Amino acid sequence: MMELRVHLKVCEGCGCLWYRPQTIEDVYCKACESKLRDFPSPESRKRRGRPVRRSSVRNNPVSSILDRVWAVATEAGGAQ
């Protein structure tokens, strides 16, 4: 007699309940898995749009001007 251990899982695609063998790490039921097979994998997709600028706030000229204005206002007693 062969024993098979399973987990009762909720499909992350459609929400149905299904049994998954303990040795498998799938998160989608067979129906959703076949539907999602047509989509590109995250590794194969290119990032679309403009690249994200990773500049520091301190390198921003507006920020440095505002810092100076704030320092002058504080020195003059106008900002608390």
N, CA, C and O atoms as a GROMACS GRO file, in nm:
protein
  320
    1MET      N    1   0.084  -0.118   0.000
    1MET     CA    2   0.000   0.000   0.000
    1MET      C    3   0.088   0.124   0.000
    1MET      O    4   0.181   0.135   0.081
    2MET      N    5   0.061   0.216  -0.090
    2MET     CA    6   0.140   0.338  -0.102
    2MET      C    7   0.067   0.454  -0.033
    2MET      O    8  -0.055   0.470  -0.046
    3GLU      N    9   0.142   0.534   0.037
    3GLU     CA   10   0.084   0.646   0.110
    3GLU      C   11   0.127   0.776   0.043
    3GLU      O   12   0.246   0.795   0.014
    4LEU      N   13   0.033   0.865   0.018
    4LEU     CA   14   0.061   0.995  -0.043
    4LEU      C   15   0.016   1.104   0.052
    4LEU      O   16  -0.102   1.110   0.088
    5ARG      N   17   0.107   1.189   0.091
    5ARG     CA   18   0.073   1.301   0.181
    5ARG      C   19   0.047   1.425   0.097
    5ARG      O   20   0.124   1.458   0.006
    6VAL      N   21  -0.062   1.494   0.129
    6VAL     CA   22  -0.102   1.612   0.052
    6VAL      C   23  -0.133   1.728   0.146
    6VAL      O   24  -0.158   1.709   0.264
    7HIS      N   25  -0.131   1.847   0.089
    7HIS     CA   26  -0.175   1.969   0.157
    7HIS      C   27  -0.302   2.016   0.089
    7HIS      O   28  -0.316   2.003  -0.032
    8LEU      N   29  -0.396   2.069   0.165
    8LEU     CA   30  -0.511   2.135   0.107
    8LEU      C   31  -0.471   2.279   0.083
    8LEU      O   32  -0.440   2.351   0.178
    9LYS      N   33  -0.472   2.322  -0.042
    9LYS     CA   34  -0.423   2.455  -0.079
    9LYS      C   35  -0.533   2.538  -0.142
    9LYS      O   36  -0.630   2.484  -0.195
   10VAL      N   37  -0.518   2.670  -0.135
   10VAL     CA   38  -0.605   2.764  -0.205
   10VAL      C   39  -0.526   2.817  -0.324
   10VAL      O   40  -0.414   2.866  -0.307
   11CYS      N   41  -0.583   2.807  -0.443
   11CYS     CA   42  -0.516   2.855  -0.564
   11CYS      C   43  -0.500   3.006  -0.557
   11CYS      O   44  -0.597   3.076  -0.527
   12GLU      N   45  -0.382   3.058  -0.583
   12GLU     CA   46  -0.358   3.202  -0.580
   12GLU      C   47  -0.412   3.272  -0.704
   12GLU      O   48  -0.412   3.395  -0.711
   13GLY      N   49  -0.458   3.195  -0.803
   13GLY     CA   50  -0.515   3.254  -0.924
   13GLY      C   51  -0.665   3.270  -0.915
   13GLY      O   52  -0.718   3.379  -0.937
   14CYS      N   53  -0.735   3.161  -0.883
   14CYS     CA   54  -0.882   3.164  -0.886
   14CYS      C   55  -0.946   3.144  -0.748
   14CYS      O   56  -1.065   3.171  -0.732
   15GLY      N   57  -0.870   3.099  -0.650
   15GLY     CA   58  -0.924   3.082  -0.516
   15GLY      C   59  -0.986   2.947  -0.488
   15GLY      O   60  -1.040   2.926  -0.379
   16CYS      N   61  -0.980   2.854  -0.582
   16CYS     CA   62  -1.039   2.722  -0.558
   16CYS      C   63  -0.951   2.641  -0.464
   16CYS      O   64  -0.831   2.667  -0.452
   17LEU      N   65  -1.011   2.543  -0.399
   17LEU     CA   66  -0.936   2.453  -0.312
   17LEU      C   67  -0.890   2.332  -0.393
   17LEU      O   68  -0.964   2.279  -0.476
   18TRP      N   69  -0.766   2.290  -0.367
   18TRP     CA   70  -0.713   2.173  -0.437
   18TRP      C   71  -0.610   2.106  -0.348
   18TRP      O   72  -0.553   2.168  -0.258
   19TYR      N   73  -0.587   1.978  -0.376
   19TYR     CA   74  -0.487   1.902  -0.302
   19TYR      C   75  -0.355   1.908  -0.375
   19TYR      O   76  -0.348   1.886  -0.496
   20ARG      N   77  -0.249   1.938  -0.299
   20ARG     CA   78  -0.115   1.943  -0.356
   20ARG      C   79  -0.026   1.845  -0.281
   20ARG      O   80  -0.022   1.847  -0.158
   21PRO      N   81   0.045   1.759  -0.353
   21PRO     CA   82   0.140   1.669  -0.284
   21PRO      C   83   0.243   1.751  -0.205
   21PRO      O   84   0.285   1.858  -0.250
   22GLN      N   85   0.285   1.702  -0.090
   22GLN     CA   86   0.379   1.775  -0.005
   22GLN      C   87   0.511   1.802  -0.074
   22GLN      O   88   0.580   1.898  -0.039
   23THR      N   89   0.547   1.722  -0.170
   23THR     CA   90   0.678   1.736  -0.234
   23THR      C   91   0.678   1.842  -0.345
   23THR      O   92   0.783   1.870  -0.402
   24ILE      N   93   0.562   1.901  -0.376
   24ILE     CA   94   0.551   1.999  -0.484
   24ILE      C   95   0.519   2.136  -0.425
   24ILE      O   96   0.443   2.145  -0.329
   25GLU      N   97   0.575   2.240  -0.481
   25GLU     CA   98   0.558   2.376  -0.429
   25GLU      C   99   0.471   2.466  -0.518
   25GLU      O  100   0.482   2.588  -0.510
   26ASP      N  101   0.384   2.408  -0.601
   26ASP     CA  102   0.298   2.488  -0.688
   26ASP      C  103   0.203   2.575  -0.606
   26ASP      O  104   0.165   2.537  -0.495
   27VAL      N  105   0.165   2.692  -0.661
   27VAL     CA  106   0.070   2.780  -0.593
   27VAL      C  107  -0.057   2.799  -0.674
   27VAL      O  108  -0.151   2.863  -0.628
   28TYR      N  109  -0.063   2.743  -0.796
   28TYR     CA  110  -0.179   2.753  -0.882
   28TYR      C  111  -0.236   2.614  -0.909
   28TYR      O  112  -0.162   2.516  -0.917
   29CYS      N  113  -0.369   2.608  -0.924
   29CYS     CA  114  -0.432   2.482  -0.964
   29CYS      C  115  -0.395   2.454  -1.110
   29CYS      O  116  -0.338   2.539  -1.178
   30LYS      N  117  -0.428   2.336  -1.156
   30LYS     CA  118  -0.390   2.297  -1.294
   30LYS      C  119  -0.455   2.388  -1.398
   30LYS      O  120  -0.391   2.420  -1.498
   31ALA      N  121  -0.580   2.431  -1.377
   31ALA     CA  122  -0.648   2.518  -1.474
   31ALA      C  123  -0.578   2.654  -1.484
   31ALA      O  124  -0.554   2.702  -1.595
   32CYS      N  125  -0.545   2.715  -1.371
   32CYS     CA  126  -0.476   2.845  -1.372
   32CYS      C  127  -0.334   2.830  -1.424
   32CYS      O  128  -0.284   2.918  -1.494
   33GLU      N  129  -0.269   2.721  -1.390
   33GLU     CA  130  -0.134   2.698  -1.437
   33GLU      C  131  -0.129   2.693  -1.589
   33GLU      O  132  -0.036   2.747  -1.650
   34SER      N  133  -0.228   2.628  -1.652
   34SER     CA  134  -0.229   2.622  -1.798
   34SER      C  135  -0.261   2.759  -1.859
   34SER      O  136  -0.208   2.792  -1.965
   35LYS      N  137  -0.346   2.839  -1.794
   35LYS     CA  138  -0.376   2.974  -1.843
   35LYS      C  139  -0.254   3.065  -1.832
   35LYS      O  140  -0.225   3.143  -1.923
   36LEU      N  141  -0.182   3.056  -1.720
   36LEU     CA  142  -0.068   3.144  -1.695
   36LEU      C  143   0.057   3.103  -1.772
   36LEU      O  144   0.153   3.180  -1.779
   37ARG      N  145   0.057   2.985  -1.829
   37ARG     CA  146   0.173   2.939  -1.905
   37ARG      C  147   0.199   3.028  -2.026
   37ARG      O  148   0.313   3.038  -2.072
   38ASP      N  149   0.094   3.093  -2.079
   38ASP     CA  150   0.108   3.179  -2.196
   38ASP      C  151   0.172   3.314  -2.165
   38ASP      O  152   0.220   3.382  -2.256
   39PHE      N  153   0.174   3.353  -2.037
   39PHE     CA  154   0.232   3.482  -1.999
   39PHE      C  155   0.384   3.470  -1.990
   39PHE      O  156   0.437   3.363  -1.959
   40PRO      N  157   0.456   3.581  -2.017
   40PRO     CA  158   0.602   3.575  -2.004
   40PRO      C  159   0.643   3.567  -1.857
   40PRO      O  160   0.573   3.616  -1.769
   41SER      N  161   0.755   3.504  -1.833
   41SER     CA  162   0.805   3.496  -1.696
   41SER      C  163   0.860   3.633  -1.655
   41SER      O  164   0.900   3.711  -1.741
   42PRO      N  165   0.862   3.662  -1.526
   42PRO     CA  166   0.913   3.793  -1.481
   42PRO      C  167   1.058   3.817  -1.524
   42PRO      O  168   1.097   3.932  -1.546
   43GLU      N  169   1.138   3.711  -1.535
   43GLU     CA  170   1.277   3.728  -1.573
   43GLU      C  171   1.292   3.766  -1.720
   43GLU      O  172   1.390   3.831  -1.758
   44SER      N  173   1.195   3.726  -1.803
   44SER     CA  174   1.208   3.753  -1.946
   44SER      C  175   1.151   3.888  -1.988
   44SER      O  176   1.176   3.935  -2.099
   45ARG      N  177   1.075   3.951  -1.900
   45ARG     CA  178   1.014   4.079  -1.935
   45ARG      C  179   1.115   4.191  -1.920
   45ARG      O  180   1.198   4.189  -1.829
   46LYS      N  181   1.107   4.287  -2.009
   46LYS     CA  182   1.191   4.406  -1.997
   46LYS      C  183   1.115   4.511  -1.919
   46LYS      O  184   0.992   4.516  -1.924
   47ARG      N  185   1.186   4.593  -1.847
   47ARG     CA  186   1.121   4.704  -1.776
   47ARG      C  187   1.082   4.808  -1.878
   47ARG      O  188   1.162   4.850  -1.961
   48ARG      N  189   0.959   4.850  -1.871
   48ARG     CA  190   0.908   4.949  -1.964
   48ARG      C  191   0.911   5.086  -1.900
   48ARG      O  192   0.911   5.099  -1.778
   49GLY      N  193   0.913   5.189  -1.984
   49GLY     CA  194   0.907   5.325  -1.932
   49GLY      C  195   1.044   5.382  -1.905
   49GLY      O  196   1.146   5.326  -1.943
   50ARG      N  197   1.044   5.494  -1.840
   50ARG     CA  198   1.169   5.563  -1.809
   50ARG      C  199   1.240   5.495  -1.693
   50ARG      O  200   1.176   5.445  -1.602
   51PRO      N  201   1.372   5.494  -1.697
   51PRO     CA  202   1.445   5.438  -1.584
   51PRO      C  203   1.428   5.525  -1.460
   51PRO      O  204   1.414   5.647  -1.469
   52VAL      N  205   1.429   5.462  -1.346
   52VAL     CA  206   1.412   5.532  -1.220
   52VAL      C  207   1.542   5.605  -1.187
   52VAL      O  208   1.650   5.547  -1.191
   53ARG      N  209   1.528   5.734  -1.154
   53ARG     CA  210   1.647   5.812  -1.115
   53ARG      C  211   1.673   5.788  -0.968
   53ARG      O  212   1.583   5.802  -0.885
   54ARG      N  213   1.792   5.753  -0.936
   54ARG     CA  214   1.829   5.722  -0.798
   54ARG      C  215   1.920   5.831  -0.742
   54ARG      O  216   2.029   5.803  -0.693
   55SER      N  217   1.873   5.953  -0.749
   55SER     CA  218   1.954   6.063  -0.697
   55SER      C  219   1.912   6.093  -0.554
   55SER      O  220   1.795   6.077  -0.517
   56SER      N  221   2.004   6.135  -0.478
   56SER     CA  222   1.979   6.171  -0.339
   56SER      C  223   1.902   6.302  -0.333
   56SER      O  224   1.912   6.385  -0.423
   57VAL      N  225   1.825   6.319  -0.226
   57VAL     CA  226   1.752   6.445  -0.208
   57VAL      C  227   1.850   6.559  -0.192
   57VAL      O  228   1.821   6.671  -0.233
   58ARG      N  229   1.964   6.534  -0.133
   58ARG     CA  230   2.064   6.639  -0.111
   58ARG      C  231   2.126   6.686  -0.242
   58ARG      O  232   2.175   6.799  -0.249
   59ASN      N  233   2.126   6.603  -0.346
   59ASN     CA  234   2.179   6.645  -0.476
   59ASN      C  235   2.079   6.727  -0.555
   59ASN      O  236   2.112   6.778  -0.663
   60ASN      N  237   1.959   6.740  -0.504
   60ASN     CA  238   1.855   6.815  -0.571
   60ASN      C  239   1.878   6.964  -0.547
   60ASN      O  240   1.883   7.006  -0.431
   61PRO      N  241   1.894   7.048  -0.654
   61PRO     CA  242   1.920   7.191  -0.634
   61PRO      C  243   1.807   7.263  -0.562
   61PRO      O  244   1.832   7.356  -0.485
   62VAL      N  245   1.683   7.222  -0.584
   62VAL     CA  246   1.570   7.287  -0.515
   62VAL      C  247   1.579   7.260  -0.366
   62VAL      O  248   1.554   7.348  -0.284
   63SER      N  249   1.614   7.138  -0.331
   63SER     CA  250   1.626   7.102  -0.190
   63SER      C  251   1.735   7.184  -0.121
   63SER      O  252   1.716   7.229  -0.008
   64SER      N  253   1.848   7.204  -0.187
   64SER     CA  254   1.956   7.280  -0.125
   64SER      C  255   1.917   7.428  -0.111
   64SER      O  256   1.954   7.492  -0.013
   65ILE      N  257   1.843   7.481  -0.207
   65ILE     CA  258   1.795   7.620  -0.196
   65ILE      C  259   1.698   7.632  -0.080
   65ILE      O  260   1.705   7.728  -0.003
   66LEU      N  261   1.606   7.537  -0.068
   66LEU     CA  262   1.510   7.541   0.042
   66LEU      C  263   1.579   7.528   0.177
   66LEU      O  264   1.538   7.591   0.274
   67ASP      N  265   1.684   7.447   0.184
   67ASP     CA  266   1.760   7.434   0.308
   67ASP      C  267   1.823   7.568   0.347
   67ASP      O  268   1.822   7.606   0.464
   68ARG      N  269   1.876   7.638   0.249
   68ARG     CA  270   1.937   7.769   0.278
   68ARG      C  271   1.832   7.871   0.320
   68ARG      O  272   1.854   7.948   0.414
   69VAL      N  273   1.716   7.872   0.252
   69VAL     CA  274   1.609   7.966   0.289
   69VAL      C  275   1.561   7.937   0.430
   69VAL      O  276   1.538   8.029   0.509
   70TRP      N  277   1.546   7.808   0.463
   70TRP     CA  278   1.504   7.769   0.597
   70TRP      C  279   1.606   7.814   0.701
   70TRP      O  280   1.569   7.861   0.809
   71ALA      N  281   1.734   7.798   0.670
   71ALA     CA  282   1.840   7.840   0.764
   71ALA      C  283   1.836   7.990   0.786
   71ALA      O  284   1.852   8.036   0.899
   72VAL      N  285   1.816   8.069   0.680
   72VAL     CA  286   1.808   8.215   0.694
   72VAL      C  287   1.686   8.252   0.775
   72VAL      O  288   1.695   8.339   0.862
   73ALA      N  289   1.572   8.189   0.749
   73ALA     CA  290   1.449   8.220   0.823
   73ALA      C  291   1.465   8.184   0.971
   73ALA      O  292   1.419   8.259   1.057
   74THR      N  293   1.529   8.072   0.999
   74THR     CA  294   1.551   8.033   1.137
   74THR      C  295   1.644   8.131   1.208
   74THR      O  296   1.621   8.167   1.323
   75GLU      N  297   1.749   8.173   1.138
   75GLU     CA  298   1.844   8.268   1.194
   75GLU      C  299   1.778   8.402   1.225
   75GLU      O  300   1.812   8.467   1.323
   76ALA      N  301   1.684   8.441   1.139
   76ALA     CA  302   1.615   8.569   1.159
   76ALA      C  303   1.505   8.558   1.266
   76ALA      O  304   1.447   8.659   1.304
   77GLY      N  305   1.478   8.436   1.313
   77GLY     CA  306   1.378   8.418   1.418
   77GLY      C  307   1.238   8.398   1.363
   77GLY      O  308   1.142   8.398   1.440
   78GLY      N  309   1.225   8.380   1.232
   78GLY     CA  310   1.094   8.365   1.172
   78GLY      C  311   1.041   8.223   1.176
   78GLY      O  312   0.919   8.204   1.174
   79ALA      N  313   1.125   8.126   1.180
   79ALA     CA  314   1.079   7.986   1.181
   79ALA      C  315   1.119   7.921   1.312
   79ALA      O  316   1.232   7.938   1.358
   80GLN      N  317   1.031   7.849   1.369
   80GLN     CA  318   1.058   7.782   1.497
   80GLN      C  319   1.073   7.636   1.475
   80GLN      O  320   1.097   7.561   1.570
   0.00000   0.00000   0.00000
